Amino acid sequence: MGMELIIQIIAGLVGGNLAGMGLKNANLGTAGNSAVGAAGGALGGILMGMLGGDAGAAAAGLDLNAIIQSVAGGGVGGAVLTAIVGLLKKTLAK
């Protein structure tokens, strides 16, 4: 679970920053969006792997479907976790 995890973290980092840019109420700043997005990318990728079968073994062989699954799971996971954390932070700051 090496290469796919790296892909998921990078995709989560991008997804977190895109969510922060798109959702001004959930923006945590570049560093915050990146950190939370990377964590969400790893979690999202793991969840996608659990739902989609044995993506870890396929990604080790550089299977295109597994790479796409890692990018999608990581990006969505990063964006969703960034939005949730950003909105929680805003709500708690009131």
KEFISE-537865 format. One record per atom (N, C-alpha, C, O): atom name; x, y, z; residue in three letters. Coordinates in nm, 2 decimals, always signed. Example, Ala and Ser with C-alpha at 12.3 -4.5 7.8 and 13.67 -1.06 7.14 Angstrom:
<sites>
+------+--------+--------+--------+------+
| atom |     c1 |     c2 |     c3 | rest |
+------+--------+--------+--------+------+
|    N |  +1.32 |  -0.57 |  +0.78 |  ALA |
|   CA |  +1.23 |  -0.45 |  +0.78 |  ALA |
|    C |  +1.32 |  -0.33 |  +0.78 |  ALA |
|    O |  +1.42 |  -0.33 |  +0.85 |  ALA |
|    N |  +1.28 |  -0.22 |  +0.71 |  SER |
|   CA |  +1.37 |  -0.11 |  +0.71 |  SER |
|    C |  +1.29 |  +0.00 |  +0.79 |  SER |
|    O |  +1.34 |  +0.11 |  +0.80 |  SER |
+------+--------+--------+--------+------+
</sites>
This chain:
<sites>
+------+--------+--------+--------+------+
| atom |     c1 |     c2 |     c3 | rest |
+------+--------+--------+--------+------+
|    N |  +0.08 |  -0.12 |  +0.00 |  MET |
|   CA |  +0.00 |  +0.00 |  +0.00 |  MET |
|    C |  +0.09 |  +0.12 |  +0.00 |  MET |
|    O |  +0.07 |  +0.21 |  +0.08 |  MET |
|    N |  +0.18 |  +0.13 |  -0.09 |  GLY |
|   CA |  +0.27 |  +0.24 |  -0.09 |  GLY |
|    C |  +0.24 |  +0.35 |  -0.20 |  GLY |
|    O |  +0.21 |  +0.46 |  -0.17 |  GLY |
|    N |  +0.24 |  +0.31 |  -0.32 |  MET |
|   CA |  +0.21 |  +0.40 |  -0.43 |  MET |
|    C |  +0.07 |  +0.46 |  -0.43 |  MET |
|    O |  +0.06 |  +0.58 |  -0.45 |  MET |
|    N |  -0.03 |  +0.37 |  -0.41 |  GLU |
|   CA |  -0.16 |  +0.42 |  -0.41 |  GLU |
|    C |  -0.19 |  +0.52 |  -0.30 |  GLU |
|    O |  -0.26 |  +0.62 |  -0.31 |  GLU |
|    N |  -0.12 |  +0.50 |  -0.18 |  LEU |
|   CA |  -0.14 |  +0.59 |  -0.07 |  LEU |
|    C |  -0.08 |  +0.73 |  -0.10 |  LEU |
|    O |  -0.14 |  +0.83 |  -0.07 |  LEU |
|    N |  +0.03 |  +0.73 |  -0.17 |  ILE |
|   CA |  +0.09 |  +0.86 |  -0.21 |  ILE |
|    C |  +0.00 |  +0.93 |  -0.31 |  ILE |
|    O |  -0.02 |  +1.05 |  -0.30 |  ILE |
|    N |  -0.06 |  +0.86 |  -0.40 |  ILE |
|   CA |  -0.15 |  +0.92 |  -0.50 |  ILE |
|    C |  -0.27 |  +0.97 |  -0.43 |  ILE |
|    O |  -0.32 |  +1.08 |  -0.46 |  ILE |
|    N |  -0.33 |  +0.90 |  -0.33 |  GLN |
|   CA |  -0.44 |  +0.94 |  -0.25 |  GLN |
|    C |  -0.42 |  +1.07 |  -0.17 |  GLN |
|    O |  -0.50 |  +1.16 |  -0.17 |  GLN |
|    N |  -0.30 |  +1.07 |  -0.11 |  ILE |
|   CA |  -0.26 |  +1.19 |  -0.03 |  ILE |
|    C |  -0.25 |  +1.31 |  -0.12 |  ILE |
|    O |  -0.30 |  +1.42 |  -0.09 |  ILE |
|    N |  -0.18 |  +1.30 |  -0.24 |  ILE |
|   CA |  -0.17 |  +1.41 |  -0.33 |  ILE |
|    C |  -0.30 |  +1.46 |  -0.38 |  ILE |
|    O |  -0.33 |  +1.57 |  -0.39 |  ILE |
|    N |  -0.39 |  +1.36 |  -0.42 |  ALA |
|   CA |  -0.52 |  +1.39 |  -0.47 |  ALA |
|    C |  -0.60 |  +1.46 |  -0.36 |  ALA |
|    O |  -0.68 |  +1.55 |  -0.39 |  ALA |
|    N |  -0.59 |  +1.41 |  -0.24 |  GLY |
|   CA |  -0.66 |  +1.48 |  -0.13 |  GLY |
|    C |  -0.61 |  +1.62 |  -0.10 |  GLY |
|    O |  -0.69 |  +1.71 |  -0.07 |  GLY |
|    N |  -0.49 |  +1.64 |  -0.11 |  LEU |
|   CA |  -0.43 |  +1.77 |  -0.10 |  LEU |
|    C |  -0.49 |  +1.87 |  -0.20 |  LEU |
|    O |  -0.53 |  +1.98 |  -0.17 |  LEU |
|    N |  -0.50 |  +1.82 |  -0.32 |  VAL |
|   CA |  -0.56 |  +1.90 |  -0.43 |  VAL |
|    C |  -0.71 |  +1.92 |  -0.40 |  VAL |
|    O |  -0.76 |  +2.04 |  -0.41 |  VAL |
|    N |  -0.78 |  +1.82 |  -0.37 |  GLY |
|   CA |  -0.92 |  +1.82 |  -0.34 |  GLY |
|    C |  -0.95 |  +1.92 |  -0.22 |  GLY |
|    O |  -1.05 |  +1.99 |  -0.23 |  GLY |
|    N |  -0.87 |  +1.91 |  -0.12 |  GLY |
|   CA |  -0.89 |  +2.00 |  +0.00 |  GLY |
|    C |  -0.87 |  +2.15 |  -0.04 |  GLY |
|    O |  -0.95 |  +2.23 |  +0.00 |  GLY |
|    N |  -0.77 |  +2.18 |  -0.12 |  ASN |
|   CA |  -0.75 |  +2.31 |  -0.16 |  ASN |
|    C |  -0.86 |  +2.36 |  -0.26 |  ASN |
|    O |  -0.90 |  +2.48 |  -0.25 |  ASN |
|    N |  -0.91 |  +2.28 |  -0.35 |  LEU |
|   CA |  -1.02 |  +2.31 |  -0.43 |  LEU |
|    C |  -1.14 |  +2.34 |  -0.35 |  LEU |
|    O |  -1.22 |  +2.43 |  -0.38 |  LEU |
|    N |  -1.17 |  +2.26 |  -0.25 |  ALA |
|   CA |  -1.29 |  +2.28 |  -0.17 |  ALA |
|    C |  -1.27 |  +2.41 |  -0.09 |  ALA |
|    O |  -1.37 |  +2.48 |  -0.08 |  ALA |
|    N |  -1.16 |  +2.44 |  -0.04 |  GLY |
|   CA |  -1.13 |  +2.56 |  +0.03 |  GLY |
|    C |  -1.15 |  +2.68 |  -0.06 |  GLY |
|    O |  -1.21 |  +2.79 |  -0.01 |  GLY |
|    N |  -1.11 |  +2.67 |  -0.18 |  MET |
|   CA |  -1.13 |  +2.79 |  -0.28 |  MET |
|    C |  -1.28 |  +2.80 |  -0.32 |  MET |
|    O |  -1.33 |  +2.91 |  -0.33 |  MET |
|    N |  -1.35 |  +2.69 |  -0.33 |  GLY |
|   CA |  -1.49 |  +2.69 |  -0.38 |  GLY |
|    C |  -1.58 |  +2.72 |  -0.27 |  GLY |
|    O |  -1.69 |  +2.78 |  -0.29 |  GLY |
|    N |  -1.55 |  +2.68 |  -0.14 |  LEU |
|   CA |  -1.64 |  +2.70 |  -0.03 |  LEU |
|    C |  -1.58 |  +2.80 |  +0.06 |  LEU |
|    O |  -1.51 |  +2.76 |  +0.16 |  LEU |
|    N |  -1.60 |  +2.93 |  +0.04 |  LYS |
|   CA |  -1.53 |  +3.03 |  +0.12 |  LYS |
|    C |  -1.56 |  +3.02 |  +0.27 |  LYS |
|    O |  -1.48 |  +3.05 |  +0.35 |  LYS |
|    N |  -1.68 |  +2.97 |  +0.31 |  ASN |
|   CA |  -1.72 |  +2.95 |  +0.45 |  ASN |
|    C |  -1.64 |  +2.83 |  +0.51 |  ASN |
|    O |  -1.63 |  +2.83 |  +0.63 |  ASN |
|    N |  -1.58 |  +2.74 |  +0.43 |  ALA |
|   CA |  -1.51 |  +2.63 |  +0.48 |  ALA |
|    C |  -1.36 |  +2.64 |  +0.46 |  ALA |
|    O |  -1.29 |  +2.55 |  +0.49 |  ALA |
|    N |  -1.31 |  +2.75 |  +0.41 |  ASN |
|   CA |  -1.17 |  +2.77 |  +0.38 |  ASN |
|    C |  -1.09 |  +2.78 |  +0.51 |  ASN |
|    O |  -1.12 |  +2.85 |  +0.60 |  ASN |
|    N |  -0.99 |  +2.69 |  +0.52 |  LEU |
|   CA |  -0.90 |  +2.68 |  +0.64 |  LEU |
|    C |  -0.76 |  +2.75 |  +0.61 |  LEU |
|    O |  -0.67 |  +2.74 |  +0.69 |  LEU |
|    N |  -0.75 |  +2.82 |  +0.50 |  GLY |
|   CA |  -0.62 |  +2.87 |  +0.45 |  GLY |
|    C |  -0.55 |  +2.76 |  +0.38 |  GLY |
|    O |  -0.58 |  +2.64 |  +0.39 |  GLY |
|    N |  -0.44 |  +2.80 |  +0.31 |  THR |
|   CA |  -0.37 |  +2.70 |  +0.22 |  THR |
|    C |  -0.31 |  +2.59 |  +0.30 |  THR |
|    O |  -0.33 |  +2.47 |  +0.27 |  THR |
|    N |  -0.25 |  +2.62 |  +0.41 |  ALA |
|   CA |  -0.19 |  +2.51 |  +0.49 |  ALA |
|    C |  -0.29 |  +2.42 |  +0.56 |  ALA |
|    O |  -0.28 |  +2.30 |  +0.56 |  ALA |
|    N |  -0.40 |  +2.48 |  +0.61 |  GLY |
|   CA |  -0.51 |  +2.40 |  +0.67 |  GLY |
|    C |  -0.58 |  +2.31 |  +0.57 |  GLY |
|    O |  -0.60 |  +2.20 |  +0.59 |  GLY |
|    N |  -0.61 |  +2.37 |  +0.45 |  ASN |
|   CA |  -0.68 |  +2.30 |  +0.35 |  ASN |
|    C |  -0.59 |  +2.18 |  +0.30 |  ASN |
|    O |  -0.64 |  +2.07 |  +0.28 |  ASN |
|    N |  -0.46 |  +2.21 |  +0.29 |  SER |
|   CA |  -0.36 |  +2.10 |  +0.25 |  SER |
|    C |  -0.35 |  +1.99 |  +0.35 |  SER |
|    O |  -0.36 |  +1.87 |  +0.31 |  SER |
|    N |  -0.34 |  +2.02 |  +0.47 |  ALA |
|   CA |  -0.32 |  +1.92 |  +0.58 |  ALA |
|    C |  -0.45 |  +1.84 |  +0.59 |  ALA |
|    O |  -0.44 |  +1.71 |  +0.59 |  ALA |
|    N |  -0.56 |  +1.90 |  +0.60 |  VAL |
|   CA |  -0.69 |  +1.83 |  +0.62 |  VAL |
|    C |  -0.72 |  +1.75 |  +0.49 |  VAL |
|    O |  -0.77 |  +1.64 |  +0.50 |  VAL |
|    N |  -0.69 |  +1.81 |  +0.38 |  GLY |
|   CA |  -0.72 |  +1.75 |  +0.25 |  GLY |
|    C |  -0.63 |  +1.62 |  +0.23 |  GLY |
|    O |  -0.68 |  +1.52 |  +0.18 |  GLY |
|    N |  -0.51 |  +1.63 |  +0.27 |  ALA |
|   CA |  -0.42 |  +1.51 |  +0.26 |  ALA |
|    C |  -0.47 |  +1.40 |  +0.35 |  ALA |
|    O |  -0.47 |  +1.28 |  +0.31 |  ALA |
|    N |  -0.51 |  +1.43 |  +0.47 |  ALA |
|   CA |  -0.57 |  +1.33 |  +0.56 |  ALA |
|    C |  -0.70 |  +1.27 |  +0.51 |  ALA |
|    O |  -0.72 |  +1.15 |  +0.51 |  ALA |
|    N |  -0.78 |  +1.36 |  +0.45 |  GLY |
|   CA |  -0.91 |  +1.31 |  +0.39 |  GLY |
|    C |  -0.88 |  +1.23 |  +0.27 |  GLY |
|    O |  -0.95 |  +1.14 |  +0.24 |  GLY |
|    N |  -0.78 |  +1.26 |  +0.20 |  GLY |
|   CA |  -0.74 |  +1.18 |  +0.08 |  GLY |
|    C |  -0.70 |  +1.04 |  +0.11 |  GLY |
|    O |  -0.74 |  +0.95 |  +0.05 |  GLY |
|    N |  -0.62 |  +1.03 |  +0.22 |  ALA |
|   CA |  -0.58 |  +0.90 |  +0.26 |  ALA |
|    C |  -0.70 |  +0.82 |  +0.31 |  ALA |
|    O |  -0.72 |  +0.70 |  +0.28 |  ALA |
|    N |  -0.79 |  +0.88 |  +0.39 |  LEU |
|   CA |  -0.91 |  +0.81 |  +0.44 |  LEU |
|    C |  -1.00 |  +0.78 |  +0.33 |  LEU |
|    O |  -1.06 |  +0.67 |  +0.32 |  LEU |
|    N |  -1.03 |  +0.88 |  +0.24 |  GLY |
|   CA |  -1.12 |  +0.85 |  +0.13 |  GLY |
|    C |  -1.07 |  +0.74 |  +0.03 |  GLY |
|    O |  -1.14 |  +0.66 |  -0.01 |  GLY |
|    N |  -0.94 |  +0.74 |  +0.01 |  GLY |
|   CA |  -0.88 |  +0.63 |  -0.07 |  GLY |
|    C |  -0.89 |  +0.50 |  -0.01 |  GLY |
|    O |  -0.92 |  +0.40 |  -0.08 |  GLY |
|    N |  -0.87 |  +0.49 |  +0.12 |  ILE |
|   CA |  -0.89 |  +0.36 |  +0.19 |  ILE |
|    C |  -1.03 |  +0.32 |  +0.19 |  ILE |
|    O |  -1.06 |  +0.20 |  +0.16 |  ILE |
|    N |  -1.13 |  +0.41 |  +0.21 |  LEU |
|   CA |  -1.27 |  +0.37 |  +0.20 |  LEU |
|    C |  -1.31 |  +0.33 |  +0.06 |  LEU |
|    O |  -1.38 |  +0.23 |  +0.04 |  LEU |
|    N |  -1.26 |  +0.40 |  -0.04 |  MET |
|   CA |  -1.29 |  +0.35 |  -0.18 |  MET |
|    C |  -1.23 |  +0.21 |  -0.21 |  MET |
|    O |  -1.29 |  +0.13 |  -0.27 |  MET |
|    N |  -1.11 |  +0.19 |  -0.15 |  GLY |
|   CA |  -1.05 |  +0.06 |  -0.17 |  GLY |
|    C |  -1.13 |  -0.05 |  -0.11 |  GLY |
|    O |  -1.14 |  -0.16 |  -0.16 |  GLY |
|    N |  -1.19 |  -0.02 |  +0.01 |  MET |
|   CA |  -1.27 |  -0.12 |  +0.08 |  MET |
|    C |  -1.40 |  -0.15 |  +0.00 |  MET |
|    O |  -1.45 |  -0.26 |  +0.00 |  MET |
|    N |  -1.46 |  -0.04 |  -0.06 |  LEU |
|   CA |  -1.58 |  -0.06 |  -0.14 |  LEU |
|    C |  -1.56 |  -0.12 |  -0.27 |  LEU |
|    O |  -1.64 |  -0.20 |  -0.32 |  LEU |
|    N |  -1.44 |  -0.09 |  -0.33 |  GLY |
|   CA |  -1.41 |  -0.14 |  -0.47 |  GLY |
|    C |  -1.33 |  -0.27 |  -0.48 |  GLY |
|    O |  -1.30 |  -0.31 |  -0.59 |  GLY |
|    N |  -1.30 |  -0.33 |  -0.37 |  GLY |
|   CA |  -1.23 |  -0.46 |  -0.38 |  GLY |
|    C |  -1.08 |  -0.44 |  -0.35 |  GLY |
|    O |  -1.05 |  -0.36 |  -0.27 |  GLY |
|    N |  -1.00 |  -0.52 |  -0.42 |  ASP |
|   CA |  -0.86 |  -0.52 |  -0.39 |  ASP |
|    C |  -0.78 |  -0.42 |  -0.48 |  ASP |
|    O |  -0.70 |  -0.46 |  -0.56 |  ASP |
|    N |  -0.80 |  -0.29 |  -0.45 |  ALA |
|   CA |  -0.74 |  -0.19 |  -0.53 |  ALA |
|    C |  -0.59 |  -0.18 |  -0.49 |  ALA |
|    O |  -0.51 |  -0.15 |  -0.58 |  ALA |
|    N |  -0.55 |  -0.22 |  -0.37 |  GLY |
|   CA |  -0.41 |  -0.22 |  -0.33 |  GLY |
|    C |  -0.32 |  -0.31 |  -0.42 |  GLY |
|    O |  -0.22 |  -0.26 |  -0.46 |  GLY |
|    N |  -0.37 |  -0.43 |  -0.44 |  ALA |
|   CA |  -0.29 |  -0.52 |  -0.52 |  ALA |
|    C |  -0.28 |  -0.47 |  -0.67 |  ALA |
|    O |  -0.18 |  -0.49 |  -0.73 |  ALA |
|    N |  -0.39 |  -0.42 |  -0.72 |  ALA |
|   CA |  -0.40 |  -0.37 |  -0.86 |  ALA |
|    C |  -0.31 |  -0.25 |  -0.87 |  ALA |
|    O |  -0.24 |  -0.24 |  -0.98 |  ALA |
|    N |  -0.31 |  -0.16 |  -0.78 |  ALA |
|   CA |  -0.23 |  -0.04 |  -0.79 |  ALA |
|    C |  -0.08 |  -0.07 |  -0.79 |  ALA |
|    O |  +0.00 |  +0.00 |  -0.85 |  ALA |
|    N |  -0.04 |  -0.18 |  -0.71 |  ALA |
|   CA |  +0.10 |  -0.22 |  -0.71 |  ALA |
|    C |  +0.15 |  -0.25 |  -0.85 |  ALA |
|    O |  +0.27 |  -0.24 |  -0.88 |  ALA |
|    N |  +0.06 |  -0.30 |  -0.93 |  GLY |
|   CA |  +0.09 |  -0.34 |  -1.07 |  GLY |
|    C |  +0.07 |  -0.22 |  -1.16 |  GLY |
|    O |  +0.07 |  -0.24 |  -1.28 |  GLY |
|    N |  +0.04 |  -0.10 |  -1.11 |  LEU |
|   CA |  +0.01 |  +0.01 |  -1.19 |  LEU |
|    C |  -0.11 |  +0.00 |  -1.28 |  LEU |
|    O |  -0.11 |  +0.04 |  -1.40 |  LEU |
|    N |  -0.21 |  -0.07 |  -1.24 |  ASP |
|   CA |  -0.34 |  -0.09 |  -1.31 |  ASP |
|    C |  -0.40 |  +0.05 |  -1.32 |  ASP |
|    O |  -0.42 |  +0.12 |  -1.22 |  ASP |
|    N |  -0.44 |  +0.09 |  -1.44 |  LEU |
|   CA |  -0.50 |  +0.22 |  -1.46 |  LEU |
|    C |  -0.63 |  +0.24 |  -1.38 |  LEU |
|    O |  -0.65 |  +0.35 |  -1.33 |  LEU |
|    N |  -0.71 |  +0.14 |  -1.37 |  ASN |
|   CA |  -0.84 |  +0.15 |  -1.29 |  ASN |
|    C |  -0.81 |  +0.18 |  -1.14 |  ASN |
|    O |  -0.88 |  +0.26 |  -1.08 |  ASN |
|    N |  -0.71 |  +0.11 |  -1.09 |  ALA |
|   CA |  -0.67 |  +0.13 |  -0.95 |  ALA |
|    C |  -0.62 |  +0.28 |  -0.93 |  ALA |
|    O |  -0.64 |  +0.34 |  -0.82 |  ALA |
|    N |  -0.54 |  +0.33 |  -1.02 |  ILE |
|   CA |  -0.49 |  +0.46 |  -1.01 |  ILE |
|    C |  -0.60 |  +0.56 |  -1.02 |  ILE |
|    O |  -0.60 |  +0.66 |  -0.94 |  ILE |
|    N |  -0.69 |  +0.54 |  -1.11 |  ILE |
|   CA |  -0.81 |  +0.63 |  -1.12 |  ILE |
|    C |  -0.89 |  +0.63 |  -0.99 |  ILE |
|    O |  -0.94 |  +0.73 |  -0.94 |  ILE |
|    N |  -0.91 |  +0.51 |  -0.94 |  GLN |
|   CA |  -0.98 |  +0.49 |  -0.81 |  GLN |
|    C |  -0.91 |  +0.56 |  -0.70 |  GLN |
|    O |  -0.98 |  +0.63 |  -0.61 |  GLN |
|    N |  -0.78 |  +0.56 |  -0.69 |  SER |
|   CA |  -0.70 |  +0.63 |  -0.59 |  SER |
|    C |  -0.72 |  +0.78 |  -0.60 |  SER |
|    O |  -0.73 |  +0.85 |  -0.50 |  SER |
|    N |  -0.71 |  +0.83 |  -0.72 |  VAL |
|   CA |  -0.72 |  +0.97 |  -0.75 |  VAL |
|    C |  -0.86 |  +1.02 |  -0.71 |  VAL |
|    O |  -0.88 |  +1.12 |  -0.64 |  VAL |
|    N |  -0.96 |  +0.95 |  -0.75 |  ALA |
|   CA |  -1.10 |  +0.98 |  -0.72 |  ALA |
|    C |  -1.13 |  +0.98 |  -0.57 |  ALA |
|    O |  -1.19 |  +1.07 |  -0.52 |  ALA |
|    N |  -1.10 |  +0.87 |  -0.51 |  GLY |
|   CA |  -1.12 |  +0.85 |  -0.37 |  GLY |
|    C |  -1.04 |  +0.95 |  -0.29 |  GLY |
|    O |  -1.10 |  +1.01 |  -0.19 |  GLY |
|    N |  -0.92 |  +0.98 |  -0.32 |  GLY |
|   CA |  -0.84 |  +1.07 |  -0.25 |  GLY |
|    C |  -0.89 |  +1.21 |  -0.27 |  GLY |
|    O |  -0.90 |  +1.29 |  -0.17 |  GLY |
|    N |  -0.92 |  +1.25 |  -0.39 |  GLY |
|   CA |  -0.97 |  +1.39 |  -0.42 |  GLY |
|    C |  -1.10 |  +1.42 |  -0.35 |  GLY |
|    O |  -1.12 |  +1.52 |  -0.29 |  GLY |
|    N |  -1.19 |  +1.32 |  -0.36 |  VAL |
|   CA |  -1.33 |  +1.34 |  -0.30 |  VAL |
|    C |  -1.31 |  +1.34 |  -0.15 |  VAL |
|    O |  -1.37 |  +1.42 |  -0.08 |  VAL |
|    N |  -1.23 |  +1.25 |  -0.09 |  GLY |
|   CA |  -1.21 |  +1.24 |  +0.05 |  GLY |
|    C |  -1.15 |  +1.37 |  +0.11 |  GLY |
|    O |  -1.19 |  +1.42 |  +0.21 |  GLY |
|    N |  -1.05 |  +1.42 |  +0.03 |  GLY |
|   CA |  -0.99 |  +1.55 |  +0.08 |  GLY |
|    C |  -1.08 |  +1.66 |  +0.07 |  GLY |
|    O |  -1.09 |  +1.75 |  +0.17 |  GLY |
|    N |  -1.16 |  +1.67 |  -0.03 |  ALA |
|   CA |  -1.26 |  +1.78 |  -0.04 |  ALA |
|    C |  -1.37 |  +1.77 |  +0.07 |  ALA |
|    O |  -1.40 |  +1.87 |  +0.13 |  ALA |
|    N |  -1.42 |  +1.66 |  +0.09 |  VAL |
|   CA |  -1.53 |  +1.64 |  +0.19 |  VAL |
|    C |  -1.48 |  +1.67 |  +0.33 |  VAL |
|    O |  -1.54 |  +1.74 |  +0.40 |  VAL |
|    N |  -1.36 |  +1.61 |  +0.36 |  LEU |
|   CA |  -1.31 |  +1.63 |  +0.50 |  LEU |
|    C |  -1.28 |  +1.78 |  +0.52 |  LEU |
|    O |  -1.30 |  +1.83 |  +0.63 |  LEU |
|    N |  -1.22 |  +1.85 |  +0.42 |  THR |
|   CA |  -1.19 |  +1.99 |  +0.43 |  THR |
|    C |  -1.32 |  +2.07 |  +0.45 |  THR |
|    O |  -1.32 |  +2.16 |  +0.54 |  THR |
|    N |  -1.42 |  +2.04 |  +0.38 |  ALA |
|   CA |  -1.55 |  +2.11 |  +0.39 |  ALA |
|    C |  -1.61 |  +2.09 |  +0.53 |  ALA |
|    O |  -1.66 |  +2.18 |  +0.59 |  ALA |
|    N |  -1.61 |  +1.96 |  +0.58 |  ILE |
|   CA |  -1.66 |  +1.93 |  +0.71 |  ILE |
|    C |  -1.58 |  +2.01 |  +0.82 |  ILE |
|    O |  -1.64 |  +2.07 |  +0.91 |  ILE |
|    N |  -1.45 |  +2.00 |  +0.82 |  VAL |
|   CA |  -1.37 |  +2.06 |  +0.92 |  VAL |
|    C |  -1.38 |  +2.21 |  +0.91 |  VAL |
|    O |  -1.39 |  +2.28 |  +1.02 |  VAL |
|    N |  -1.39 |  +2.27 |  +0.79 |  GLY |
|   CA |  -1.40 |  +2.41 |  +0.78 |  GLY |
|    C |  -1.53 |  +2.46 |  +0.83 |  GLY |
|    O |  -1.54 |  +2.56 |  +0.90 |  GLY |
|    N |  -1.64 |  +2.39 |  +0.80 |  LEU |
|   CA |  -1.77 |  +2.43 |  +0.85 |  LEU |
|    C |  -1.78 |  +2.41 |  +1.00 |  LEU |
|    O |  -1.84 |  +2.50 |  +1.07 |  LEU |
|    N |  -1.72 |  +2.31 |  +1.05 |  LEU |
|   CA |  -1.72 |  +2.29 |  +1.20 |  LEU |
|    C |  -1.65 |  +2.40 |  +1.27 |  LEU |
|    O |  -1.69 |  +2.45 |  +1.37 |  LEU |
|    N |  -1.53 |  +2.44 |  +1.21 |  LYS |
|   CA |  -1.45 |  +2.54 |  +1.27 |  LYS |
|    C |  -1.53 |  +2.67 |  +1.27 |  LYS |
|    O |  -1.53 |  +2.75 |  +1.37 |  LYS |
|    N |  -1.60 |  +2.70 |  +1.16 |  LYS |
|   CA |  -1.68 |  +2.83 |  +1.15 |  LYS |
|    C |  -1.79 |  +2.82 |  +1.25 |  LYS |
|    O |  -1.82 |  +2.92 |  +1.32 |  LYS |
|    N |  -1.86 |  +2.71 |  +1.27 |  THR |
|   CA |  -1.97 |  +2.70 |  +1.36 |  THR |
|    C |  -1.92 |  +2.71 |  +1.51 |  THR |
|    O |  -1.99 |  +2.78 |  +1.59 |  THR |
|    N |  -1.81 |  +2.65 |  +1.54 |  LEU |
|   CA |  -1.76 |  +2.66 |  +1.68 |  LEU |
|    C |  -1.70 |  +2.80 |  +1.71 |  LEU |
|    O |  -1.69 |  +2.84 |  +1.83 |  LEU |
|    N |  -1.66 |  +2.88 |  +1.61 |  ALA |
|   CA |  -1.61 |  +3.01 |  +1.63 |  ALA |
|    C |  -1.71 |  +3.11 |  +1.66 |  ALA |
|    O |  -1.68 |  +3.22 |  +1.71 |  ALA |
|    N |  -1.84 |  +3.08 |  +1.64 |  LYS |
|   CA |  -1.95 |  +3.17 |  +1.67 |  LYS |
|    C |  -1.97 |  +3.19 |  +1.82 |  LYS |
|    O |  -2.06 |  +3.26 |  +1.86 |  LYS |
+------+--------+--------+--------+------+
</sites>
